Amino acid sequence: MSRLVARPRDPRPALALAAAVLAVLIGLYWLALARERAWPTPIVPVAEALAPQSVSLAVTDPALAAAIALRPLFISERRPIIEAKEEDAIEVKRDVFTDARLVGVIGGASEGVAIIRHDGELTRVKKGGQFGGWTLERLESRLARFTHAGFDPRELRLEYDVVTPIPIIPASAPPARRPRR
């Protein structure tokens, strides 16, 4: 006599059927929610917005263009414009540093003096002193840092002149020969 042994069935087809039924039920639920929702009415554009626009460049005020050039828009150190009071008004030239060179530093960082060549003249500026409306804030052995309200700090660096040494020819060296032609 043989006994019939029941083999376990594979659960994968039943799980696939249950997942498909669940997906269909969720889809029907979402469709029912979409019908009940009140959608906003579309906004009609204004007729002037649909008209062709001019692509010519706008004429800008030269003073405004210069102010933008002095304070670039996309830099991390950008600061707001600080309006100076009339009694504190000092004419500040932004280009005071274009031909200025730091030619020397006397003393230390706390009581130092910077020697600056500007327009062919030597100017001595103490720490905390003024140079063209800018204040000497920091002084190091090869650096002078100037600040002014509303502007980024400016630095002058002491640059040494490169001097090439003259070659020394020993007296015992033979005389140089002329090349043959």
ZITACOR-V102942 format. One record per backbone hydrogen bond with DSSP energy under -1.0 kcal/mol. CO is the residue of the C=O (numbers start at 1). NH is the residue of the N-H. Records with the same first field share a line. If there is no record, write none. Layout:
# ZITACOR-V102942
CO->NH / NH
This chain:
# ZITACOR-V102942
11->15
12->16
13->17
14->18
15->19
16->20
17->21
18->22
19->23
20->24
21->25
22->26
23->27
24->28
25->29
26->30
27->31
28->32
29->33
30->34
31->35
32->36
33->37
61->65
62->66
63->67
64->68
65->69
66->70
67->71
75->78
86->89
93->96
95->98
101->117
104->115
106->113
112->127
113->106
114->125
115->103 / 104
116->123
117->101
118->121
121->118
123->116
125->114
126->129
129->136
131->134
134->131
135->147
136->128
138->145
142->158
143->140
144->156
145->137 / 138
146->154
147->135
148->151
154->146
156->144
170->173
